Amino acid sequence: MRGRGNARSSLVQAVSLRLSTWHPCLDMGHLHRPRSSTSHRNLPHVFLLFLFVGPFNCLASYSRATELLYSLNEGLPAGVLIGSLAEDLRLLPRASGRQSQQLLHPERTATEGNPPLSFSLASGGLSGQYVTLDNRSGELHTSAQEIDREALCLDGGGGAAWGGSTSIASSPSSDSCLLLLDVLVLPQEYFRFVKVKIAIRDINDNAPQFPISEISVWVPENSPVNTRLAIEHPAVDPDVGINGVQTYRLLDYHGTFTLDVEENENGERTPYLIVMGALDRETQDQYVSIIIAEDGGSPPLLGSATLTIGISDINDNCPVFIDSQINVTVYGNATVGTPIATVQAVDRDLGTNAQIAYSYSQKVPQESKDLFHLDETTGVITLFSKIGGNVLQTHKLTILANGPGCIPAVITALVSIIKVVFRPPEIVPRYIANEKDGVVYLKELEPVNTPIAFFTIRDPEGKYKINCYLDGEGPFRLAPYKPYSNEYLLETTKPMDYEQQQFYEIAVVAWNSEGFHDKRIIKVQLLDDNDNAPVFLQPLIELTIEENNAPNAFLTKLYATDADSGERGQVSYFLGPDAPSYFSLDNVTGILTVSTQLDREEKEKYRYTVRAVDCGKPPRESVATVALTVLDKNDNSPRFINKDFSFFVPENFPGYGEIGVISVTDADAGRNGWVALSVVNQSDIFVIDTGKGMLRAKVSLDREQQSSYTLWVEAVDGGEPALSSTTKITILLLDINDNPPLVLFPQSNMSYLLVLPSTLPGSPVTEVYAVDKDTGMNAVIAYSIIGRRGPRPESFRIDPKTGNITLEEALLQTDYGLHRLLVKVSDHGYPEPLHSTVMVNLFVNDTVSNESYIESLLRKEPEINIEEKEPQISIEPTHRKVESVSCMPTLVALSVISLGSITLVTGMGIYICLRRGKKHPRENENLEVQIPLKGTIDLCMRERKPMDISNI
């Protein structure tokens, strides 16, 4: 597949762009011939001839340029034939004579003085890296450097211009990848400048790849079915077209999700996660699957990444008590501050959605509220005042657990008070940790087994055995402190977290064998440390704004939470270092604004980071990403690629043929960037395809009727209101040889002229004058005599350039009579010249004695042998190169000058005719005959009117 066998299967296209080669063809020598007394009358003729001939000199050069297009697959080995320039340029078949021998046998003709044909790159560059060019044969082969399309065009490709001998061209709107080369064909006499384009075809040699190995997507648990979420970081495949990423799929859909792929107008495919079933974070808060990207190659290549789908919490659960009632017993001698019970409700939500506040019901009597305190955060019930003798023995405490947006949960605590007669054991605390007003303060990051206090247990009765234990929940432990008796140490058992629980209330209880006890309430307050960083509600903040916004426009308000307290939980907001300078973020409020107008055409998407920093020491921070999309407005008019367009079209171009492409762009997107083209003027002749921008003519165009057209094309976009622009189109018709020469003199084949026998050899007798409506070489006229009849018609000769007929030999007595010359008037048109014929009748005699006799001779069909000899006009070649762009103004000027010249010639002819008509016929006797030169028309010569010729 990569060998030499598929070399000629590469696509080869050759387009030759050539300009016609113009040669000067008019010999001015005859303008300087002495003319005796009539020379002053020929000055207008000379002036007119210069008017016709002068403008054509700007075209007297030639230019050759050729383009070749090849295509081949990337990754081919060295030595694969790309193409043969000699064959594809058809140099060998077109050579002839010595040039053909040189092409076929360059080694032999080189020794004979003709240098061999050679091919070379215009200059150095990438040619030695990717291709090799045989200087003698013109064959292009792949080099040892393997062509990698992705490295060539995606990394280094850019610029669509020809640079040096080689360059790379790639278009972002298409899949083409071109290697451009400039080749020179030498030697100079066969010089040709060839532009070679090598299109590199893509093969499926790259697998899709995700930019990150783990992709996270957050889905709210209340998302309805068919919710669509775009998956960030789609897979990338350097290959193009069908070899690029075509589809995505999940390895495990968990029966809850599915995957869809959407393609935008640029051909980019984005995977979307679709929710297909109900979600419940409390049941399952995370799903893990594998996302697979597949390209369209054969066989297809795959890429994968881990997709983690996190279920974010909403407040869909309310607090619930496990029990509906608890029974509590309190001794009458209990110490104030002693916790007597704890009520705790459960909320399955997270964070602020799970916060619970406890309160007494309005049914609880005020005296019960005064006796028992309920902590609204922890749900701990403590003895708030001493139990007096008149206090009720039973208290019914109805407690409510309140959650955000929920109906309170209810629990009942029945508190029974037992009166005490004997003295209970005494508990004497000695605090090690910081203590104030009965509250012990501990840092949340204190290590395990941090001592809090010593407790000494005493028996006032001195006769009972005492047991001591710790009542309440928390990471605490009360253990005997050996070797001492009745000494106990209270310490921590595990690290404590302020964000999970800030306050603990425990009790040290001492019981004697008679059932009497004492309780010492210990309140532990944790001190917060800065161990939590701020957290944004969403790691990716997606925003949109319409372009051309007002300055300081509001974008969004950022919000981040910090579980720490105090200044450690105060959050300030800052822009990341990658944020453009025209975005502003209020450090306190988190309001994000943009200070300047955004232009979608300049930049459509912005992506930068924002930071949330707390005030702890040291401070902690977290980062979120802001993804801002600028929405399009119709604020750009369509723009033509060129200010003016010029097209050169050969005349007789068929109707609805493709004249040229009008390229227009609109920087807006979507419908605002859709452009419709229309011809403003001369729409009855020209039409334009909106889709392709192709300009066409409805009818065939004739240069002789009109040589150029000026159009105005309007481009209107699809916005509301629509914007438009116009451009000027100039169409110049190039002449083709479609008009034969028109003989103006003689006016008919029945005209004749009297030639006196005394006419000297070399004297002009008459002339044939013709014009051609075409231009350039198509209008260069040559005259020749192709048939003769008469006594001695070879006595007359015609100038092939001017059409002047002169006497070659002296006339004899035997030469009297009618001489008939069949003159061929031919142009130099390409590819085939056109011609006309006219009969020139010369009557040799001293006078015209019998006109009817001459007319009878003219009516007879002449027996004339046609000579096949063609007129020979030496045309001096020129090698001055004319650029097509530089001749464009000249062609326009040429058309104007030609039209003016024809008008001037016609006017002068009428003027000369009027002057001659005023003269008496006898005044013309014994005067030289006026022989019209080329460039003038003798409109006064009448048919069959004899003309006297004098040698005086």
SVG drawing of the C-alpha trace seen along z (x, -y; Angstrom):
<svg xmlns="http://www.w3.org/2000/svg" viewBox="-50 -73 80 76">
<polyline fill="none" stroke="black" stroke-width="0.4" points="0.0,0.0 2.9,-2.4 5.2,-1.2 5.8,-2.4 2.7,-0.6 0.3,-3.3 2.4,-6.2 0.3,-7.0 -2.9,-6.5 -2.3,-9.9 -4.6,-12.6 -2.8,-14.8 -4.3,-18.0 -2.4,-20.5 -3.8,-23.9 -1.9,-26.1 -2.4,-29.8 -1.0,-31.5 -1.2,-34.9 -1.3,-35.3 2.1,-36.2 1.9,-39.5 4.3,-40.5 4.7,-43.8 3.6,-43.2 3.4,-46.6 6.3,-47.9 6.5,-51.6 9.0,-51.9 6.4,-52.8 5.4,-55.8 8.7,-57.5 8.6,-57.0 8.9,-60.2 5.6,-61.2 6.4,-64.1 3.6,-66.7 1.1,-64.6 3.2,-63.9 1.6,-66.6 -1.8,-65.1 -0.7,-61.8 0.1,-63.3 -3.4,-62.5 -3.0,-58.9 0.3,-58.5 -1.3,-59.9 -4.1,-57.5 -1.8,-54.5 0.1,-55.4 -3.2,-55.6 -4.0,-52.0 -0.5,-50.5 0.8,-52.2 -1.5,-50.7 -0.7,-47.2 3.0,-47.4 2.2,-47.0 1.1,-43.4 4.2,-42.6 5.5,-40.0 4.6,-36.6 4.1,-35.0 3.8,-31.3 2.7,-29.9 1.6,-26.4 0.0,-24.7 0.2,-20.9 -1.8,-19.2 -0.8,-15.8 -2.2,-13.9 -0.8,-11.1 -1.3,-9.4 0.7,-10.4 3.2,-8.0 4.5,-6.7 8.1,-5.3 11.0,-6.9 11.1,-6.5 7.4,-6.5 6.8,-8.3 4.6,-11.3 4.6,-12.4 6.6,-13.3 6.7,-17.0 7.9,-16.4 5.0,-14.1 2.4,-16.0 3.4,-19.3 3.4,-17.5 6.8,-18.8 8.0,-15.7 5.0,-15.5 5.1,-19.3 8.8,-19.5 9.8,-19.6 13.0,-19.7 16.1,-20.3 14.0,-20.9 12.5,-17.4 16.0,-15.9 17.1,-17.7 14.2,-16.3 14.7,-12.8 18.5,-12.8 19.7,-15.4 23.1,-13.9 23.7,-14.1 22.3,-17.5 24.2,-19.0 27.4,-18.2 26.0,-19.8 25.6,-23.1 22.0,-22.8 21.8,-22.6 19.6,-19.7 16.2,-20.4 16.5,-20.6 14.2,-20.9 15.1,-22.6 13.4,-24.0 13.4,-27.8 15.3,-27.8 15.9,-25.7 13.3,-24.8 11.4,-21.7 12.0,-20.0 15.0,-18.1 12.9,-17.0 9.8,-15.6 10.4,-15.3 13.2,-14.8 13.2,-16.2 15.2,-14.5 16.8,-17.4 17.0,-15.6 13.7,-13.6 11.6,-16.0 10.3,-13.1 9.1,-13.8 9.6,-11.1 9.0,-10.9 12.1,-11.4 13.5,-9.5 11.6,-11.9 8.1,-10.3 5.3,-12.7 3.1,-13.0 0.0,-15.1 -0.8,-16.0 2.7,-17.3 3.0,-19.0 -0.3,-20.9 -1.6,-21.0 1.7,-22.0 3.6,-23.8 0.9,-24.5 -0.1,-28.0 -0.1,-30.5 -1.6,-29.8 1.0,-31.8 3.9,-30.4 7.0,-30.9 10.4,-30.2 10.5,-26.8 8.4,-25.0 5.8,-25.9 2.9,-24.4 -0.7,-25.5 -3.7,-24.3 -7.2,-25.8 -9.0,-25.8 -12.4,-25.6 -11.4,-22.4 -9.5,-19.2 -6.9,-20.0 -3.2,-19.9 -0.9,-21.1 2.8,-20.9 3.6,-23.8 6.7,-23.8 8.0,-26.3 9.8,-24.5 11.9,-26.2 12.2,-24.5 15.4,-25.6 17.3,-26.5 16.1,-30.1 14.8,-29.4 12.4,-26.8 11.9,-28.6 8.7,-27.7 7.7,-28.5 5.7,-25.7 3.7,-25.8 3.3,-22.3 0.7,-21.5 0.9,-18.1 -2.3,-17.3 -1.5,-15.1 -4.4,-12.7 -5.2,-11.7 -5.0,-8.1 -6.4,-6.8 -3.1,-6.7 -4.3,-8.4 -6.7,-7.1 -9.0,-9.5 -7.6,-10.7 -9.3,-12.5 -7.3,-15.5 -7.7,-14.1 -8.0,-10.6 -10.8,-11.2 -13.9,-13.3 -16.3,-14.4 -19.9,-15.5 -22.3,-16.7 -26.0,-16.0 -28.6,-17.3 -30.6,-14.5 -33.9,-16.2 -32.9,-16.3 -35.9,-15.2 -35.7,-12.5 -34.1,-13.6 -32.0,-16.2 -29.0,-16.8 -25.5,-17.7 -22.6,-18.5 -19.5,-16.4 -16.5,-18.7 -13.2,-17.7 -14.3,-15.8 -11.9,-13.5 -9.4,-14.9 -8.3,-13.1 -5.6,-14.7 -7.0,-12.9 -9.7,-14.7 -12.9,-13.8 -14.3,-10.3 -11.0,-9.4 -11.8,-11.9 -14.0,-11.3 -17.4,-10.1 -19.3,-8.8 -19.2,-8.3 -20.5,-5.5 -20.5,-4.4 -19.2,-1.1 -21.9,-0.9 -25.0,-3.0 -26.2,-1.8 -29.7,-1.6 -30.0,-5.3 -28.1,-7.2 -27.5,-7.3 -25.2,-9.1 -26.0,-11.4 -23.7,-13.1 -24.4,-16.5 -22.5,-18.0 -22.2,-21.8 -21.9,-23.7 -18.1,-23.4 -18.4,-19.6 -17.3,-19.3 -19.0,-16.5 -19.8,-16.9 -21.1,-14.1 -24.1,-14.8 -25.1,-12.8 -28.8,-12.2 -30.7,-11.2 -33.0,-8.3 -34.2,-7.5 -34.9,-8.9 -31.9,-9.9 -31.6,-9.7 -28.3,-10.9 -29.3,-9.3 -29.5,-5.9 -26.4,-6.3 -24.4,-9.4 -22.0,-8.4 -21.8,-6.4 -18.6,-5.5 -18.3,-4.3 -15.9,-4.4 -16.6,-6.8 -15.3,-5.6 -14.6,-7.7 -14.5,-6.0 -13.3,-7.3 -14.7,-6.4 -11.6,-4.7 -11.4,-1.1 -10.8,0.5 -11.9,-2.2 -9.6,-3.3 -10.8,-3.9 -9.9,-6.2 -11.3,-6.1 -11.5,-7.9 -13.1,-7.4 -16.4,-9.2 -17.5,-9.9 -21.1,-11.1 -21.6,-12.7 -25.1,-13.3 -25.4,-16.6 -27.7,-17.0 -31.0,-18.9 -33.2,-19.4 -35.6,-16.5 -35.5,-14.9 -36.8,-16.3 -35.7,-15.6 -37.0,-12.3 -36.8,-11.1 -36.1,-7.4 -38.3,-7.2 -41.5,-9.1 -40.9,-9.3 -38.1,-9.0 -38.3,-8.6 -35.8,-10.5 -35.3,-10.3 -33.7,-13.2 -32.7,-13.2 -33.7,-16.1 -30.2,-16.9 -28.9,-17.0 -26.3,-19.8 -27.3,-22.7 -26.0,-22.2 -26.2,-18.4 -27.4,-17.1 -30.4,-14.9 -31.2,-13.7 -30.3,-14.3 -32.8,-14.2 -31.4,-13.7 -33.2,-13.7 -31.8,-12.4 -31.8,-14.3 -30.4,-12.3 -29.4,-15.4 -26.0,-17.1 -24.7,-20.5 -27.1,-23.2 -29.9,-21.0 -29.4,-18.8 -29.2,-21.5 -31.6,-20.9 -32.9,-23.3 -34.5,-22.0 -37.2,-23.9 -39.9,-23.4 -43.5,-23.2 -45.8,-25.9 -47.6,-23.3 -44.7,-23.0 -45.4,-25.0 -43.2,-27.9 -42.1,-26.5 -40.8,-23.4 -38.9,-25.6 -37.4,-27.5 -36.3,-24.3 -34.9,-22.4 -32.9,-24.1 -32.9,-22.7 -29.9,-23.4 -31.4,-24.3 -28.3,-23.0 -27.3,-19.8 -30.7,-18.8 -29.2,-18.4 -31.6,-18.9 -29.8,-20.2 -30.9,-21.1 -31.2,-24.9 -32.0,-25.6 -32.1,-23.8 -35.0,-21.5 -37.1,-22.9 -39.5,-21.1 -42.6,-22.5 -41.5,-21.4 -43.9,-19.0 -42.7,-15.4 -43.4,-14.8 -42.7,-17.1 -43.8,-16.4 -41.5,-18.1 -42.7,-18.2 -39.6,-18.9 -39.7,-19.9 -36.9,-19.2 -37.1,-21.9 -35.5,-21.6 -35.5,-24.1 -38.8,-23.9 -40.0,-20.9 -42.8,-20.1 -41.2,-19.7 -40.6,-16.2 -42.0,-15.7 -40.6,-13.7 -41.8,-13.7 -39.4,-13.6 -41.1,-12.5 -38.9,-13.8 -39.5,-12.2 -38.0,-13.9 -36.9,-11.6 -36.5,-13.3 -33.2,-12.4 -32.9,-12.1 -29.3,-10.9 -26.3,-12.7 -25.0,-11.4 -21.3,-11.0 -19.3,-14.2 -17.4,-14.8 -14.5,-17.3 -13.1,-18.4 -9.5,-19.7 -9.2,-21.0 -6.1,-20.6 -7.5,-22.2 -8.6,-25.8 -11.8,-26.2 -14.0,-29.2 -17.4,-29.3 -17.8,-25.6 -16.9,-25.4 -13.7,-23.6 -12.1,-24.9 -10.3,-22.5 -8.7,-23.1 -10.2,-20.9 -6.8,-19.7 -5.7,-18.5 -4.0,-15.1 -5.6,-11.9 -5.4,-11.3 -5.3,-15.0 -6.0,-15.2 -9.0,-17.4 -9.5,-17.1 -8.9,-15.0 -12.0,-14.0 -11.8,-13.0 -14.8,-11.0 -15.7,-11.3 -18.3,-9.5 -19.8,-11.9 -21.2,-8.9 -17.9,-7.0 -19.5,-3.7 -20.6,-3.0 -18.8,-1.6 -18.8,-4.2 -18.8,-3.5 -17.9,-6.3 -18.6,-6.4 -19.0,-8.9 -22.5,-9.7 -23.0,-11.3 -21.7,-10.9 -18.4,-12.2 -14.8,-11.3 -14.0,-11.1 -12.9,-8.5 -13.0,-8.5 -10.6,-6.0 -9.2,-5.4 -5.8,-7.1 -3.6,-4.5 -2.1,-3.9 -4.5,-6.4 -7.9,-5.3 -11.0,-7.4 -9.0,-9.4 -10.2,-9.5 -8.7,-11.1 -10.9,-12.5 -9.2,-12.6 -10.0,-12.5 -10.1,-9.3 -10.0,-10.5 -9.4,-13.7 -12.3,-16.2 -13.7,-18.2 -15.3,-21.6 -17.2,-21.4 -18.9,-18.2 -19.7,-19.2 -18.6,-22.3 -20.0,-21.6 -20.2,-18.5 -21.9,-18.1 -21.0,-15.1 -21.5,-14.2 -19.3,-12.4 -21.7,-10.3 -20.9,-8.7 -23.1,-6.0 -23.0,-4.4 -24.3,-1.0 -27.5,-2.4 -28.4,-3.9 -27.6,-7.5 -25.5,-9.4 -23.9,-12.7 -23.5,-14.1 -21.0,-16.7 -21.8,-18.3 -18.8,-19.0 -19.3,-21.4 -16.6,-21.1 -16.4,-23.8 -14.2,-23.2 -12.2,-26.1 -12.1,-26.3 -9.0,-26.0 -8.6,-27.0 -8.7,-23.4 -11.2,-23.9 -10.8,-25.7 -13.7,-27.7 -15.9,-25.6 -17.6,-26.9 -21.1,-25.7 -20.1,-24.7 -16.5,-24.0 -17.5,-25.2 -19.4,-28.5 -20.9,-28.7 -22.0,-32.2 -23.2,-33.9 -23.3,-37.6 -24.3,-39.2 -21.5,-41.0 -21.3,-44.8 -22.4,-44.9 -22.4,-48.1 -19.3,-48.8 -19.1,-47.3 -21.8,-44.8 -22.9,-42.4 -22.0,-38.8 -22.7,-36.8 -22.3,-36.7 -19.9,-34.1 -20.6,-32.3 -18.4,-30.0 -18.9,-28.5 -16.3,-27.9 -17.2,-25.5 -14.8,-27.3 -16.1,-29.9 -15.3,-33.5 -12.7,-35.2 -11.5,-31.8 -14.8,-31.3 -14.9,-34.8 -14.3,-34.4 -12.7,-36.9 -12.8,-36.5 -10.0,-37.1 -9.4,-36.6 -6.9,-34.0 -3.7,-35.0 -5.2,-33.8 -8.1,-36.2 -8.0,-39.1 -7.5,-42.5 -10.9,-43.8 -12.8,-41.4 -13.3,-42.7 -14.3,-40.8 -15.4,-42.5 -13.4,-40.9 -16.2,-41.1 -19.4,-40.6 -18.1,-38.2 -19.8,-40.2 -18.1,-39.6 -18.3,-42.3 -16.6,-43.1 -15.4,-46.7 -15.3,-46.8 -17.3,-45.8 -16.7,-42.2 -16.5,-41.4 -17.5,-37.9 -15.6,-38.1 -12.4,-38.9 -12.9,-36.2 -16.0,-34.0 -15.1,-32.0 -13.3,-33.0 -12.1,-30.5 -10.2,-31.6 -10.1,-30.8 -11.4,-32.5 -10.2,-32.0 -12.0,-32.0 -9.6,-32.7 -10.5,-32.6 -9.0,-34.9 -7.4,-32.1 -3.7,-31.9 -2.4,-30.5 -5.2,-31.2 -6.8,-28.5 -8.3,-28.8 -10.1,-26.9 -10.4,-27.5 -13.3,-27.5 -13.4,-27.9 -15.5,-30.6 -16.5,-29.7 -18.0,-32.7 -19.5,-32.5 -20.1,-35.7 -23.3,-35.5 -23.3,-36.9 -25.1,-40.1 -25.3,-41.2 -22.7,-43.9 -20.6,-43.1 -21.4,-43.7 -20.5,-41.2 -16.9,-41.8 -15.7,-41.0 -12.2,-39.4 -11.1,-42.0 -12.1,-45.7 -12.7,-45.2 -13.0,-42.1 -11.7,-41.8 -12.4,-38.9 -11.1,-38.2 -13.5,-36.2 -13.1,-35.1 -15.9,-36.5 -18.6,-34.1 -18.4,-32.5 -21.4,-30.2 -24.5,-31.3 -24.5,-30.4 -20.8,-29.5 -18.7,-30.1 -17.0,-33.6 -15.5,-33.7 -16.1,-33.4 -17.1,-36.4 -15.7,-35.6 -17.4,-37.2 -17.2,-36.7 -19.1,-37.8 -17.5,-37.6 -20.8,-37.1 -22.1,-33.6 -25.2,-31.6 -27.9,-33.4 -26.1,-36.7 -23.2,-35.3 -25.3,-33.9 -24.7,-36.0 -26.9,-36.3 -25.4,-37.8 -27.2,-39.6 -26.3,-41.6 -27.5,-45.2 -27.2,-46.4 -27.4,-44.5 -29.1,-41.6 -30.8,-40.9 -27.4,-39.7 -25.6,-38.5 -26.6,-36.3 -24.8,-35.0 -25.1,-31.8 -25.6,-32.7 -24.3,-29.4 -21.0,-29.3 -20.7,-33.0 -20.2,-32.0 -20.8,-34.8 -22.5,-33.7 -23.7,-35.4 -27.1,-34.4 -26.2,-35.0 -23.2,-34.7 -21.0,-37.8 -19.7,-39.5 -16.6,-41.7 -17.4,-43.5 -20.7,-44.6 -19.4,-45.5 -15.8,-45.0 -16.3,-45.4 -19.0,-45.4 -19.0,-47.0 -21.3,-45.4 -22.1,-46.1 -22.8,-43.1 -24.5,-43.5 -24.0,-41.1 -26.8,-41.0 -26.5,-39.0 -29.3,-37.2 -29.4,-39.4 -32.3,-41.6 -31.8,-44.3 -29.8,-43.0 -26.4,-44.6 -25.0,-44.8 -22.0,-45.9 -21.3,-46.2 -18.3,-45.6 -17.4,-46.6 -17.0,-43.8 -15.1,-44.5 -15.5,-42.0 -13.2,-42.4 -13.9,-40.3 -10.9,-38.8 -10.9,-38.8 -11.1,-35.6 -10.7,-35.4 -14.4,-35.4 -14.4,-38.1 -12.7,-37.8 -11.1,-40.9 -13.6,-43.3 -12.3,-44.7 -13.2,-48.4 -11.3,-49.1 -11.9,-48.1 -15.5,-48.4 -16.5,-45.4 -15.1,-42.9 -16.5,-45.0 -14.3,-48.0 -11.5,-48.7 -8.6,-51.1 -6.9,-52.5 -3.1,-52.0 -1.1,-54.0 1.5,-52.1 4.0,-54.8 3.9,-53.9 7.4,-53.3 8.4,-50.1 8.2,-50.4 5.4,-52.9 2.3,-52.3 -0.8,-51.5 -3.5,-51.0 -4.0,-49.4 -6.3,-46.9 -7.5,-48.1 -9.2,-46.0 -10.1,-46.2 -10.7,-43.6 -13.1,-44.0 -11.0,-41.8 -8.0,-43.0 -4.3,-42.0 -2.9,-39.4 -6.5,-38.6 -6.6,-42.0 -3.2,-41.9 -3.9,-41.7 -1.7,-40.2 -2.3,-40.7 -1.3,-38.3 -2.2,-37.6 -3.5,-34.1 -4.7,-34.2 -3.8,-36.2 -5.3,-36.6 -4.4,-38.9 -1.7,-39.5 1.1,-39.6 -0.4,-39.9 2.8,-38.9 3.9,-42.4 2.1,-43.6 3.1,-42.9 1.3,-43.5 2.9,-44.5 1.8,-41.9 1.8,-44.4 0.3,-47.5 -1.8,-46.0 -0.1,-48.5 0.0,-47.2 3.0,-48.3 4.3,-47.7 7.2,-45.4 8.2,-45.5 7.8,-48.0 4.6,-47.6 5.0,-46.4 2.7,-46.8 1.5,-43.3 0.5,-44.1 -2.5,-46.2 -5.8,-44.9 -7.5,-43.8 -5.4,-42.4 -7.3,-40.6 -5.6,-40.0 -7.4,-37.8 -6.2,-39.1 -6.5,-37.2 -6.8,-39.2 -6.0,-37.1 -5.6,-37.9 -3.2,-36.2 -5.8,-34.8 -5.4,-31.8 -6.0,-28.9 -7.0,-29.4 -6.7,-32.6 -9.7,-33.9 -9.6,-35.5 -11.6,-37.3 -10.9,-37.7 -11.4,-40.6 -10.8,-41.0 -8.5,-43.9 -9.1,-44.8 -6.4,-46.8 -7.0,-48.0 -3.7,-48.8 -4.3,-51.4 -3.7,-55.0 -7.3,-55.9 -10.7,-54.4 -12.3,-54.5 -15.1,-51.9 -16.3,-51.5 -19.0,-49.0 -16.3,-46.8 -14.4,-46.8 -17.6,-46.1 -18.4,-43.1 -14.9,-41.7 -15.6,-42.1 -18.8,-40.2 -17.1,-37.2 -16.1,-34.6 -12.3,-34.8 -10.3,-31.6 -7.8,-32.1 -5.5,-29.5 -5.4,-29.8 -1.9,-30.1 -1.6,-28.4 1.3,-30.6 0.5,-32.3 1.6,-35.8 4.8,-36.1 5.1,-38.9 8.1,-39.0 7.1,-39.3 9.8,-40.3 9.5,-38.2 9.8,-39.9 10.5,-38.4 9.4,-41.2 7.1,-39.7 3.8,-41.4 2.1,-40.8 -1.6,-40.3 -2.3,-42.8 -0.2,-45.6 -2.0,-45.2 -5.5,-45.4 -5.6,-49.3 -4.1,-49.2 -6.8,-46.9 -9.4,-49.3 -7.6,-52.3 -7.1,-50.3 -10.9,-49.9 -11.5,-53.6 -8.7,-54.6 -9.8,-52.1 -13.4,-53.4 -12.1,-57.0 -9.8,-56.1 -12.5,-54.5 -14.6,-57.6 -11.7,-59.8 -11.0,-57.7 -14.6,-57.9 -14.7,-61.7 -11.5,-62.3 -12.7,-60.1 -15.8,-62.1 -13.8,-65.3 -11.5,-64.2 -14.4,-63.0 -16.1,-66.4 -12.9,-68.2 -12.4,-66.1 -16.0,-66.4 -15.7,-70.2 -12.8,-70.0 -13.6,-70.2 -12.8,-66.9 -10.4,-68.6 -8.2,-69.7 -7.2,-66.1 -5.8,-65.6 -2.1,-65.0 -1.7,-64.7 -0.4,-61.8 -3.0,-59.3 -3.7,-59.4 -2.9,-55.9 -4.6,-55.4 -2.2,-54.2 -3.1,-51.7 -5.1,-53.4 -7.2,-55.6 -10.2,-54.9 -10.9,-56.4 -14.6,-56.7 -14.9,-58.8 -13.7,-56.1 -16.7,-55.2 -17.3,-51.8 -16.1,-51.3 -14.6,-54.9 -11.2,-54.7 -8.2,-56.4 -5.5,-58.0 -1.9,-57.2 0.8,-59.6 4.5,-59.2 5.1,-63.0"/>
</svg>
